[in-house]
Amino acid sequence: FALFSICTHLGCTPNWLSNEQKFKCPCHGSGFYSSGINFEGPAPRPLERARIVLADDGQILVDKNTKFQYEKGQWESPESFLQV
């Protein structure tokens, strides 16, 4: 899957903290697991996913114009992730 690095609280850009294996928003402290699920801070919902598909030539294509929201059940869409 491909996540938008836009905090769902006020739109700041969370940083990836590799030692802690999480995204952390520098503005108000929201934390997100590598899956995008929020677990700390004021963010009201998980990060959004972008549409991701495997092209016929084997390239992975990310469509930033299409977003999928966890709380709307959209992460179940086959275009919100790739099976490996």
VENFEN-V776054 format. One record per pair of residues at least 12 apart in sequence whose C-alpha atoms are under 8 Angstrom apart, sorted by the first residue. I is the first residue (numbers start at 1). J is the second residue. If there is no record, write none. Layout:
# VENFEN-V776054
[[I & J] [I & J]]
This chain:
# VENFEN-V776054
[[1 & 49] [1 & 50] [1 & 52] [1 & 80] [1 & 81] [1 & 82] [2 & 49] [2 & 50] [2 & 51] [2 & 52] [2 & 62] [2 & 80] [2 & 81] [3 & 36] [3 & 47] [3 & 48] [3 & 49] [3 & 50] [4 & 47] [4 & 48] [4 & 49] [4 & 50] [5 & 47] [6 & 47] [6 & 48] [7 & 25] [7 & 30] [7 & 43] [7 & 47] [8 & 43] [8 & 44] [8 & 45] [8 & 46] [8 & 47] [9 & 30] [9 & 42] [9 & 43] [9 & 44] [9 & 45] [10 & 43] [12 & 25] [12 & 26] [12 & 27] [13 & 25] [13 & 26] [14 & 26] [21 & 33] [21 & 34] [22 & 34] [23 & 36] [28 & 41] [28 & 42] [29 & 41] [29 & 42] [30 & 42] [30 & 43] [31 & 43] [32 & 46] [32 & 47] [36 & 48] [45 & 70] [45 & 71] [46 & 69] [46 & 70] [46 & 71] [47 & 69] [48 & 67] [48 & 68] [48 & 69] [48 & 70] [49 & 67] [49 & 68] [49 & 69] [49 & 75] [49 & 80] [50 & 62] [50 & 63] [50 & 64] [50 & 65] [50 & 66] [50 & 67] [50 & 68] [50 & 80] [51 & 63] [51 & 64] [51 & 65] [51 & 66] [51 & 67] [51 & 68] [51 & 79] [51 & 80] [51 & 81] [52 & 79] [52 & 80] [52 & 81] [52 & 82] [53 & 79] [53 & 81] [53 & 82] [54 & 82] [68 & 80]]
